Amino acid sequence: MEPILRRPLTSVALLAALTLTAGSIAAQNSQDVAAGHDMRRPVDVFSGVLRESLDLNQRQGIFSPRNGDVTGRYLQGQGVVLQVTTPLQRGGWPEASMDTLSQSLSELGEQLGVMLERGVVERPDFEAVRDAMALSLRTDEVAQFYRGRLQALSSFEFEPAIQRSLSEAATVVQQLQQAELLDADAVRAIASELSSLRAELNTQLDRAMQLRDAVREEAVQAQALPDDATLERWQSMREEIEQQMLALAERSQQQMAELRQRQQALRDQQQQQWQRDLAAFEQRLFGTVCDYAAGLRQLPSGEHLSLVLVGTGQQLDSGERLDRIHVIDQQDLQRCQQGELTGEALAQRALTYDY
């Protein structure tokens, strides 16, 4: 028996097969596009319902932005994704960013404080310039000795720490006062202490400047090293100034430690309140979704409703917050529509994670 040979497709048959296949694909694509268009209006309407029910359309003032927004889209084969923007994403107290802000404000406050005390443009000390030039022309042992003394008196170890503490303390007091964690009496007491510390610091700096002026005047005219009595007097004055500076540093650090405790209490209080606000918002959100689940009755079986709460998830070390995402199954939405589930039960059945 001879084998049956398959006859090759003619060009007409091949064209017909390709046309048939292309027609099937086009038909399927048309159905997919139609399904996407069918879901557009329900998604828009449902987004509007959430905005109104959650008070996200409200404004704090005429020119203020709205409290938030809800925007949505339909993903074929996956479901509806709603992005929910709320005031909660600006809530809390990010640790890293607040510490950075506090440090920046401290440094800026210190610089501004110096500019205000000395004037924006400081007049040059021509006498000091002449003294420096006179010493620079001498290379003997006497000039080297006095040059070292003047350099040692130009700065004190504890001064920068005291300046930073006082500037940062003023910033923290302002934060605590705005948060109403300090009453008027407490603010006045702390301000008085900080003012006292600042005045004593200026007194010690003036004493140091007077000592440096005396050494500089002696250096310009001296032809020999100072005697033991002069050296002892200078050393005694410097040690006394350093001791006073150390005491001021300890007092300023103690004041700062007390303020930091209050600042941490404020952070904890704000964080706890933020968590309560988030829980209350999510309760309202799931209740609203369940109450108006009929608005998404066209959602195909097996797909989901995903709620993306922007910036309300876990807080990173950088201070940024991840998004909090709730994924709700279409069958659970249908059970809400039929009255078989409450908003609370819907929240418990949802898949929740941060991303």
URSULJO-V637115 format. One record per backbone hydrogen bond with DSSP energy under -1.0 kcal/mol. CO is the residue of the C=O (numbers start at 1). NH is the residue of the N-H. Records with the same first field share a line. If there is no record, write none. Layout:
CO: NH + NH
This chain:
10: 14
11: 15
12: 16
13: 17
14: 18
15: 19
16: 20
17: 21
18: 22
19: 23
20: 24
21: 25
22: 26
23: 27
24: 28
25: 29
26: 30
27: 31
28: 32
29: 33
30: 34
31: 35
32: 36
33: 37
34: 38
35: 39
39: 43
40: 44
41: 45
42: 46
43: 47
44: 48
45: 49
46: 50
47: 51
48: 52
49: 53
50: 54
51: 56
52: 55
56: 68
58: 67
69: 85
71: 83
73: 81
75: 78 + 79
78: 304
79: 75
80: 306
81: 73
82: 308
83: 71
84: 310
85: 69
86: 89
87: 90
88: 91
94: 98
95: 99
96: 100
97: 101
98: 102
99: 103
100: 104
101: 105
102: 106
103: 107
104: 108
105: 109
106: 110
107: 111
108: 112
109: 113
110: 114
111: 115
112: 116
113: 117
114: 118
115: 119
124: 126
125: 129
126: 130
127: 131
128: 132
129: 133
130: 134
131: 135
132: 136
133: 137
135: 138
140: 144
141: 145
142: 146
143: 147
144: 148
145: 149
146: 150
147: 151
148: 152
149: 153
158: 162
159: 163
160: 164
161: 165
162: 166
163: 167
164: 168
165: 169
166: 170
167: 171
168: 172
169: 173
170: 174
171: 175
172: 176
173: 177
174: 178
175: 179
176: 181
177: 180
183: 187
184: 188
185: 189
186: 190
187: 191
188: 192
189: 193
190: 194
191: 195
192: 196
193: 197
194: 198
195: 199
196: 200
197: 201
198: 202
199: 203
200: 204
201: 205
202: 206
203: 207
204: 208
205: 209
206: 210
207: 211
208: 212
209: 213
210: 214
211: 215
212: 216
213: 217
214: 218
215: 219
216: 220
217: 221
218: 222
227: 231
228: 232
229: 233
230: 234
231: 235
232: 236
233: 237
234: 238
235: 239
236: 240
237: 241
238: 242
239: 243
240: 244
241: 245
242: 246
243: 247
244: 248
245: 249
246: 250
247: 251
248: 252
249: 253
250: 254
251: 255
252: 256
253: 257
254: 258
255: 259
256: 260
257: 261
258: 262
259: 263
260: 264
261: 265
262: 266
263: 267
264: 268
265: 269
266: 270
267: 271
268: 272
269: 273
270: 274
271: 275
272: 276
273: 277
274: 278
275: 279
276: 280
277: 281
278: 282
279: 283
280: 284
281: 285
282: 286
283: 287
284: 288
285: 289
286: 290
287: 291
288: 292
290: 293
292: 295
293: 296
294: 297
296: 299
300: 303
303: 330
304: 80
305: 328
306: 82
307: 326
308: 84
309: 312 + 324
314: 322
316: 319
320: 316
322: 313
323: 355
324: 309
325: 353
326: 307
327: 351
328: 305
329: 333
330: 334
331: 335
332: 336
333: 337
334: 338
335: 340
336: 339
342: 346
343: 347
344: 348
345: 349
346: 350
351: 327
353: 325
